């Protein structure tokens, strides 16, 4: 849930920034304010619209964990690990762990902030409504008649309520449901001639004609839901600036006043209100909310707005393409998920042979650093959980599990089974100690059933070392690499021959579904290898590594690096 929320915010921000960049370029020219306004409106809509479709990309925000570790099919790293590499890895692990632990707190802060913003905004609306009602009276008959004339010429089907207020307010449109209200300050009406306040009234009626009071509520939703997001305030400021210019353009186009007369009336209204005024809630459309007087006057005097048929066609095309971005989001490329669409959960399978913490076959995402290929995005540090007995888990680790939507008891049972299975995976059933058997029983597993499953799996997947000449295979691979180093064999041919050698080593497996069985075999080998230090691997395990298609030396180095990371994380 937390990851999904953060990912939605990041995805929507990327698309909104693209739309906003286009809007800035369009608005900078000053000739197409309606088009720029529409783009800025789409920025806000995109921010509050959950993505319905995702575009896969090659990036994934998932953190690699022990329980979901991927063992590479291709070489991991032929160079020995250095101290600086270990230090860098340790720092990266600490940063990843900190980020995972911070996710639930970030979500909580986000939610609490939204609740505070919602409560405070509703309180302000209620207080403003009460104050406005206490200090307002219906407009004079002359102003009402003037409003009816202007509304008719603008094409308004209903004339809004016109009020005059003694409160220190700027001319504005106010709507919280029901009938729209146009508020005119008494100081402006008293200090200016009707020929001047008439155009101020026309400007406010233009807001009503354009349904800008509906947009105020969209802004309110964006500010409550994304109170922390600077893009919301950036888009709101530009949206209101374009909105004011569009209203001016509507007045000039429908009522056709002299541009100089109209500009003078607006300037007079602004100068009349230079004294401090009451700041209304975000739902109000004020006469100068966009703070763009200079641009507005330039448009009024020059009348630079373009209205050609060709440009309207271009605008419509761009808007259609932009609207098409609204349902889109950014997702992780499915190619990076080696297990395909198989879902995972932290509970163990009923038979105890397979748990939710899948190890991939390493066929995909081969460019991941150090062979690490994340497979699940839920914000849980499975590596740390697998390395610690459940009874020793910290409160932060438990919070990670619940925040990711997993059931804590089910997860505990699954990991306990996984740990018990790993503890006996390298030892033949006949050599199990009573302590190992007790661990299986405590985890809810039947030792005899586990032993039978292990024997069946070895027979099915050909884990026996019989018929496999490990030294001959390794010698053949070294010969090929030496030929490549000497230049007598091309790198492409070398890779092909090495792959053929490894493929021949497992050619007699006799599996029905070879790919699926190989993946299962590789997962089992990887688990067994991670459970003990490489120095303690026996010939049986080494033979299984070779049969899984890996180079023994490179696989060993890769496992050493992962175990070092695990140890560093436990120390942190």
C-alpha positions in Angstrom: 0.0 0.0 0.0 2.8 2.4 1.0 4.9 1.6 -2.1 1.9 1.9 -4.3 1.0 5.3 -3.0 4.6 6.6 -3.3 5.0 5.1 -6.7 1.7 6.8 -7.9 3.0 10.2 -6.6 6.3 9.7 -8.4 4.7 8.5 -11.6 2.1 11.2 -11.8 4.8 13.8 -11.0 6.8 12.7 -14.0 3.9 13.0 -16.4 2.7 16.3 -14.8 6.1 17.8 -15.2 6.1 17.0 -18.9 2.7 18.7 -19.3 3.7 21.6 -17.2 6.9 22.1 -19.3 4.7 22.4 -22.4 2.4 24.8 -20.7 5.3 27.1 -19.7 6.5 27.2 -23.3 3.0 28.0 -24.6 2.2 30.6 -21.9 5.5 32.4 -22.3 4.5 33.6 -25.8 1.3 35.2 -24.4 -0.7 34.5 -27.6 -2.6 31.4 -26.5 -3.7 31.8 -22.9 -6.7 29.4 -23.4 -4.3 26.7 -24.5 -1.9 27.3 -21.7 -4.8 27.3 -19.2 -6.0 24.0 -20.4 -2.6 22.4 -20.1 -2.1 23.7 -16.5 -5.6 22.4 -15.7 -4.5 19.0 -17.0 -1.4 19.1 -14.7 -3.6 19.3 -11.6 -5.9 16.6 -13.0 -3.0 14.3 -13.7 -1.6 14.7 -10.1 -4.9 13.6 -8.5 -5.7 10.8 -11.1 -4.5 7.3 -10.2 -2.9 5.7 -13.2 -5.0 3.0 -14.9 -2.3 1.9 -17.4 1.4 1.6 -16.8 4.3 2.0 -19.2 7.0 -0.6 -18.4 10.5 0.8 -18.1 13.8 -0.8 -17.2 14.0 0.7 -13.7 12.8 -0.8 -10.5 12.7 0.8 -7.1 12.9 -2.6 -5.4 15.6 -3.4 -2.8 17.3 -6.8 -3.1 16.8 -9.0 -0.1 18.2 -12.3 1.0 14.9 -14.0 0.8 14.4 -12.8 -2.7 18.0 -13.1 -3.8 18.8 -13.9 -7.4 21.7 -16.1 -8.2 23.1 -15.1 -11.7 23.3 -17.6 -14.5 26.0 -15.5 -16.1 29.2 -14.5 -14.3 28.7 -12.3 -11.2 32.1 -10.8 -10.8 35.5 -12.3 -11.7 37.4 -9.8 -9.6 37.8 -10.3 -5.8 35.9 -8.0 -3.6 37.9 -5.1 -2.3 37.6 -3.2 1.0 36.3 -0.1 -0.8 33.7 -2.3 -2.5 32.6 -3.8 0.8 32.4 -0.3 2.4 30.3 1.0 -0.5 28.0 -2.0 -0.3 27.6 -1.6 3.4 26.7 2.1 2.9 24.2 1.2 0.2 22.6 -1.4 2.4 22.3 1.0 5.3 20.7 3.6 3.0 18.3 1.1 1.6 17.4 -0.1 5.1 16.8 3.4 6.2 14.6 4.2 3.2 12.5 1.0 3.8 12.1 1.9 7.5 11.1 5.5 6.6 8.4 4.5 4.1 5.7 3.9 6.8 6.6 7.2 8.5 6.4 9.1 5.2 3.0 7.6 4.5 1.8 8.5 8.0 3.1 12.1 7.7 1.4 12.4 4.3 -1.9 11.1 5.7 -1.8 13.2 8.9 -0.9 16.3 6.8 -3.8 15.7 4.5 -6.2 15.3 7.4 -4.9 18.6 8.9 -5.2 20.4 5.6 -8.7 19.1 5.1 -9.9 20.0 8.5 -8.3 23.5 8.4 -9.7 24.3 5.0 -13.2 23.3 6.0 -13.0 25.3 9.1 -11.9 28.3 7.1 -14.7 27.9 4.6 -17.3 27.8 7.4 -15.8 30.9 9.1 -15.6 32.8 5.8 -19.2 31.9 4.9 -20.4 33.3 8.3 -18.4 36.5 8.0 -19.4 37.0 4.4 -23.1 36.5 5.2 -22.8 38.9 8.2 -21.2 41.7 6.2 -22.9 41.4 2.8 -26.2 42.8 1.3 -27.8 42.3 -2.0 -26.6 44.6 -4.8 -28.6 47.6 -5.9 -31.2 47.3 -8.6 -28.9 49.2 -11.0 -26.1 46.7 -10.4 -28.5 43.7 -10.7 -29.8 45.1 -14.0 -26.3 45.6 -15.3 -25.4 42.1 -14.3 -28.4 40.7 -16.2 -27.4 42.6 -19.3 -23.8 41.4 -19.2 -24.8 37.8 -18.4 -27.1 37.7 -21.4 -24.4 39.0 -23.8 -22.0 36.4 -22.4 -24.4 33.6 -22.8 -25.0 32.8 -19.2 -28.2 30.8 -18.7 -28.7 32.1 -15.1 -27.6 35.2 -13.5 -25.6 34.6 -10.3 -26.3 36.2 -7.0 -24.7 39.7 -6.8 -23.7 40.9 -3.4 -22.0 43.9 -2.0 -19.9 43.4 1.1 -18.3 45.8 3.7 -15.7 43.2 4.5 -12.2 44.0 3.3 -12.4 41.7 0.3 -11.4 41.9 -3.4 -14.0 41.3 -6.1 -14.5 37.6 -6.4 -16.7 34.6 -7.3 -17.7 32.5 -4.4 -19.3 29.0 -4.5 -19.6 26.2 -2.0 -22.7 24.6 -3.6 -26.0 26.0 -4.7 -26.2 29.3 -6.4 -23.0 31.0 -7.5 -22.3 34.3 -5.8 -20.4 37.4 -7.2 -19.1 39.6 -4.4 -18.3 43.2 -5.0 -16.6 45.3 -2.2 -18.6 48.3 -1.1 -15.4 50.5 -1.1 -14.9 49.9 -4.8 -18.6 50.6 -5.7 -18.6 53.8 -3.6 -15.3 55.2 -4.9 -15.6 54.5 -8.6 -18.1 55.4 -11.3 -20.6 52.8 -12.7 -18.8 52.9 -16.0 -15.7 51.6 -14.2 -17.1 49.0 -11.8 -19.2 47.7 -14.7 -16.1 46.2 -16.2 -15.0 44.7 -12.9 -18.4 43.1 -12.6 -18.1 41.8 -16.2 -14.7 40.3 -15.4 -16.2 38.4 -12.4 -19.1 37.2 -14.6 -16.6 35.9 -17.1 -15.2 33.7 -14.3 -18.8 32.3 -13.8 -19.2 31.9 -17.6 -16.0 29.8 -17.7 -17.0 27.7 -14.7 -13.8 28.7 -12.9 -15.5 28.1 -9.5 -15.5 24.4 -10.4 -11.8 24.5 -10.9 -11.3 26.0 -7.5 -12.5 22.7 -6.0 -10.1 20.7 -8.1 -7.3 22.9 -6.8 -8.6 22.3 -3.3 -8.5 18.5 -3.8 -4.9 18.7 -5.1 -3.8 20.9 -2.2 -5.4 18.6 0.4 -4.1 15.4 -1.1 -0.7 16.7 -2.1 -0.1 19.5 0.4 3.6 18.7 0.4 4.1 18.8 -3.4 5.6 22.0 -4.8 4.2 21.1 -8.3 0.7 21.7 -7.0 1.4 25.3 -6.0 3.5 25.9 -9.2 0.6 24.7 -11.3 -2.0 26.6 -9.3 -0.1 29.9 -9.7 0.3 29.6 -13.4 -3.3 28.3 -13.8 -4.8 31.4 -12.1 -2.5 33.7 -14.1 -3.8 32.2 -17.4 -7.3 32.2 -16.0 -7.3 36.0 -15.4 -6.0 36.6 -18.9 -8.7 34.3 -20.4 -11.4 36.2 -18.5 -10.1 39.5 -19.8 -10.1 38.1 -23.3 -13.7 36.9 -22.9 -14.8 40.3 -21.8 -13.0 42.0 -24.7 -14.4 39.5 -27.2 -18.1 39.5 -26.1 -18.7 43.0 -24.8 -16.1 44.8 -27.0 -15.1 47.7 -24.7 -12.3 49.9 -25.6 -9.1 48.1 -24.4 -7.8 51.2 -22.7 -11.1 51.8 -20.9 -11.3 48.2 -19.7 -7.6 48.2 -18.6 -8.1 51.4 -16.7 -11.1 50.0 -14.9 -9.2 46.9 -13.7 -6.2 49.0 -12.7 -8.5 51.4 -10.7 -10.1 48.4 -8.9 -6.7 47.0 -8.0 -5.4 50.4 -6.8 -8.6 50.8 -4.7 -7.7 47.6 -2.9 -4.1 48.3 -2.1 -4.9 48.3 1.6 -4.7 44.9 3.3 -7.7 42.7 2.5 -9.1 39.6 4.0 -7.6 36.5 2.4 -10.4 34.2 1.4 -10.2 30.4 1.2 -8.8 28.6 -1.9 -12.3 28.2 -3.4 -12.6 32.0 -4.2 -11.8 33.4 -7.7 -10.4 36.9 -7.0 -9.8 39.6 -9.6 -6.0 39.4 -9.3 -5.4 36.0 -7.9 -2.9 35.2 -10.6 -0.6 38.2 -9.9 -0.1 38.9 -13.6 -1.3 42.5 -14.1 1.5 43.4 -16.5 0.9 40.5 -18.8 -2.9 41.1 -18.6 -2.5 44.8 -19.6 -0.2 43.8 -22.4 -2.8 41.4 -23.8 -5.6 44.0 -23.4 -3.8 46.7 -25.3 -2.1 44.6 -28.0 -4.9 42.0 -28.3 -2.3 39.4 -29.4 -4.4 36.3 -28.9 -4.4 34.1 -32.0 -7.6 32.6 -33.1 -6.8 31.1 -36.5 -8.4 27.9 -37.6 -5.0 26.2 -38.1 -3.9 27.0 -34.6 -7.2 25.8 -33.1 -6.6 22.5 -34.9 -3.1 22.3 -33.4 -4.4 23.1 -30.0 -7.1 20.4 -30.2 -4.5 17.8 -31.3 -2.1 18.6 -28.5 -4.9 18.5 -25.9 -6.1 15.2 -27.2 -2.6 13.8 -26.8 -2.2 15.3 -23.4 -5.5 13.9 -22.2 -4.2 10.5 -23.3 -1.5 10.8 -20.7 -3.9 11.1 -17.8 -4.6 7.3 -17.4 -0.9 6.4 -17.8 1.6 5.6 -15.2 5.2 4.4 -14.9 5.7 0.8 -14.0 8.7 -1.5 -13.7 9.7 -3.5 -16.8 8.3 -7.0 -16.4 11.5 -8.3 -18.0 13.2 -7.5 -14.7 11.1 -10.1 -13.0 12.7 -13.4 -13.6 9.8 -15.3 -12.2 7.4 -13.7 -14.6 3.9 -13.1 -13.4 4.1 -15.5 -10.5 2.9 -13.7 -7.5 4.7 -14.1 -4.1 3.5 -13.8 -0.6 5.3 -14.3 2.6 3.7 -17.6 3.5 5.1 -21.0 2.8 3.6 -23.6 0.5 1.6 -26.3 2.2 4.2 -29.0 1.3 7.0 -27.0 2.9 9.2 -27.3 -0.2 8.7 -23.9 -1.5 8.0 -20.5 0.1 7.1 -17.1 -1.1 10.6 -15.8 -1.0 11.4 -17.0 -4.5 14.9 -17.1 -5.9 15.0 -16.3 -9.6 16.6 -18.3 -12.4 18.8 -15.4 -13.3 17.8 -15.4 -16.9 16.8 -11.7 -16.9 18.1 -8.3 -15.8 21.7 -9.5 -16.4 23.0 -6.0 -16.1 22.1 -5.6 -12.5 25.1 -4.8 -10.3 26.9 -7.7 -8.6 24.2 -10.1 -9.9 21.5 -8.6 -7.7 18.1 -8.7 -9.3 15.2 -7.6 -7.2 11.9 -9.6 -7.6 9.4 -8.0 -5.3 8.4 -4.4 -4.5 6.7 -4.4 -1.1 9.2 -2.4 1.1 10.0 -5.4 3.4 13.7 -6.2 4.1 13.3 -9.9 3.6 17.1 -10.4 3.9 17.1 -9.2 7.4 14.1 -11.2 8.4 15.5 -14.4 7.0 18.8 -13.8 8.9 17.0 -13.4 12.2 14.8 -15.8 14.2 11.2 -14.4 14.2 11.2 -14.1 18.0 14.1 -11.6 17.7 12.5 -9.4 15.1 12.4 -5.7 16.0 9.2 -3.6 16.1 10.4 -1.8 13.0 10.7 -5.1 11.1 7.2 -6.1 12.1 6.0 -2.7 11.1 7.5 -3.2 7.6 5.5 -6.5 7.2 2.2 -5.0 8.2 2.7 -1.8 6.3 3.3 -3.9 3.1 -0.1 -5.5 3.6 1.2 -8.9 4.8 -0.3 -10.8 7.7 2.3 -10.9 10.5 1.5 -14.4 11.8 1.4 -15.9 8.4 4.7 -14.2 7.5 6.3 -15.5 10.7 5.1 -19.0 10.0 6.4 -18.9 6.4 9.8 -17.6 7.4 10.1 -20.1 10.3 9.5 -22.9 7.8 12.0 -21.4 5.4 14.7 -21.2 8.0 14.0 -24.7 9.2 14.2 -26.0 5.7 17.5 -24.2 5.0 19.0 -25.6 8.2 18.6 -29.2 7.0 18.9 -28.7 3.2 22.6 -29.5 3.1 22.5 -32.5 5.4 21.3 -36.0 4.3 18.1 -37.0 6.2 19.8 -39.9 7.8 22.4 -37.6 9.4 19.9 -35.0 10.8 20.4 -34.3 14.5 17.6 -34.3 17.0 17.9 -30.5 17.1 17.4 -30.2 13.4 14.3 -32.5 13.6 12.9 -30.4 16.5 13.4 -27.2 14.5 11.4 -28.7 11.6 8.7 -29.8 14.1 8.6 -26.4 15.7 8.1 -24.8 12.3 5.1 -27.1 11.6 6.9 -29.4 9.2 7.0 -33.2 9.3 10.6 -34.3 9.2 9.8 -37.6 7.4 7.8 -35.8 4.8 10.5 -33.2 4.3 13.1 -36.0 3.9 10.9 -37.7 1.3 10.4 -34.5 -0.6 14.1 -33.8 -0.6 14.9 -37.2 -1.9 12.2 -36.9 -4.6 13.5 -33.5 -5.6 17.0 -34.8 -6.0 15.9 -37.7 -8.1 13.7 -35.5 -10.3 16.1 -32.7 -10.8 19.2 -34.8 -11.2 21.0 -33.4 -8.2 23.3 -36.4 -7.8 26.9 -35.9 -8.8 27.1 -39.3 -10.5 28.4 -39.0 -14.1 29.5 -35.4 -13.7 33.3 -34.8 -14.1 33.6 -31.4 -12.3 37.3 -31.1 -12.9 36.9 -31.9 -16.6 34.2 -29.3 -17.0 36.2 -26.6 -15.2 39.3 -27.5 -17.1 37.4 -27.1 -20.4 36.0 -23.7 -19.4 39.5 -22.5 -18.4 40.9 -23.7 -21.7 38.2 -21.7 -23.6 38.9 -18.5 -21.5 42.7 -18.8 -22.1 42.1 -19.1 -25.8 40.0 -15.9 -25.7 42.7 -14.1 -23.7 45.4 -15.1 -26.2 43.2 -14.0 -29.1 43.0 -17.3 -30.8 39.2 -17.4 -30.1 36.7 -14.5 -30.3 34.8 -13.5 -27.2 31.5 -14.4 -28.9 32.8 -17.9 -29.8 34.2 -18.3 -26.3 30.8 -17.4 -24.7 29.1 -19.9 -27.0 31.5 -22.7 -26.2 31.2 -22.1 -22.5 27.5 -22.2 -22.7 27.6 -25.4 -24.7 29.9 -26.9 -22.1 27.6 -26.0 -19.3 24.5 -27.2 -21.2 26.1 -30.5 -22.0 26.8 -31.0 -18.3 23.1 -31.0 -17.6 22.0 -32.6 -20.8 21.1 -35.9 -19.1 18.7 -34.4 -16.5 15.7 -36.0 -18.2 13.2 -33.5 -17.0 9.8 -33.2 -18.6 9.5 -29.4 -18.3 13.2 -28.5 -18.5 13.0 -24.7 -18.0 10.7 -24.9 -15.0 12.7 -27.8 -13.4 16.0 -25.9 -14.0 14.6 -22.9 -12.2 13.4 -25.0 -9.3 16.8 -26.7 -9.2 18.7 -23.4 -9.3 16.6 -22.0 -6.5 17.3 -25.0 -4.3 21.0 -24.9 -5.0 21.2 -21.2 -4.2 19.4 -21.7 -0.9 21.7 -24.4 0.1 24.8 -22.4 -0.9 23.7 -19.3 1.0 23.1 -21.4 4.2 26.7 -22.2 4.8 30.2 -20.7 4.1 31.8 -21.7 0.8 34.7 -23.3 2.7 32.2 -25.9 4.1 30.6 -26.9 0.8 31.0 -30.6 0.0 31.5 -32.2 -3.3 27.8 -33.0 -3.6 26.9 -29.3 -3.5 29.7 -28.3 -5.8 28.5 -30.8 -8.3 25.0 -29.4 -8.0 26.3 -25.9 -8.7 28.0 -27.0 -11.9 24.9 -29.0 -13.0 22.8 -25.8 -12.4 24.9 -24.2 -15.2 27.1 -21.9 -13.2 30.9 -21.5 -13.1 32.0 -22.8 -9.7 34.6 -20.1 -9.0 32.4 -17.2 -10.1 29.4 -18.6 -8.3 31.5 -19.0 -5.1 32.6 -15.3 -5.3 29.1 -14.1 -5.8 27.9 -16.1 -2.8 30.8 -14.7 -0.7 29.7 -11.1 -1.6 26.1 -11.8 -0.6 27.1 -13.3 2.7 29.3 -10.3 3.4 26.4 -8.0 2.8 24.2 -10.1 5.0 26.8 -9.9 7.8 27.2 -6.1 7.4 23.5 -5.7 7.6 23.3 -7.7 10.8 26.0 -5.5 12.3 24.0 -2.4 11.4 
